[in-house]
Amino acid sequence: MMTRALVAMDTAACLRVDGDPGAATAMAAAVYDRLPPAHRTGLEAVGWGPCRGPHLRCQR
């Protein structure tokens, strides 16, 4: 569960960097909302930087 959420949050960060802040916000909010409350605190504590995930959306 958390691995998928972390990859999706990285994708959202790359959407922001790639110039689509609306899609980035929508994706991040959807990921956060799907997680059980016990898992949300882990995401809140992580400092997300741009483009750290193993996905193709990030062009950096």
C-alpha positions in Angstrom: 0.0 0.0 0.0 2.7 2.5 1.0 4.9 1.7 -2.0 2.2 2.6 -4.4 1.3 5.7 -2.5 5.0 6.8 -2.5 5.4 6.3 -6.2 2.1 8.1 -6.9 3.3 11.0 -4.7 6.6 11.2 -6.7 4.5 11.2 -9.9 2.5 14.1 -8.5 5.7 16.0 -7.6 6.9 15.5 -11.2 3.6 16.8 -12.6 4.2 19.9 -10.6 7.7 20.3 -11.9 6.6 19.6 -15.4 4.1 22.5 -15.2 0.8 20.9 -14.2 0.1 22.0 -10.6 -3.6 21.3 -10.9 -3.1 17.6 -11.8 -0.3 17.3 -9.2 -2.6 18.6 -6.5 -5.5 16.3 -7.5 -3.2 13.3 -7.7 -1.6 14.0 -4.3 -5.0 14.6 -2.6 -6.5 11.4 -4.1 -3.5 9.4 -2.8 -3.7 10.9 0.6 -7.5 10.4 0.8 -7.2 6.7 0.0 -4.7 5.9 2.7 -5.9 4.8 6.1 -5.2 7.5 8.8 -2.4 5.5 10.4 -0.5 5.7 7.1 -1.0 9.4 6.4 1.3 10.5 9.1 4.2 8.8 7.4 3.6 10.8 4.2 3.3 14.1 6.2 6.7 13.5 7.7 8.5 13.0 4.4 10.0 16.0 2.6 9.1 15.4 -1.0 11.6 16.7 -3.6 11.0 16.7 -7.3 11.4 13.7 -9.4 12.7 11.0 -7.1 10.4 8.1 -8.4 10.9 5.3 -10.9 8.4 6.7 -13.3 8.5 8.2 -16.8 6.6 11.4 -16.2 9.6 13.3 -14.8 11.7 14.8 -17.6 14.6 16.0 -15.4 
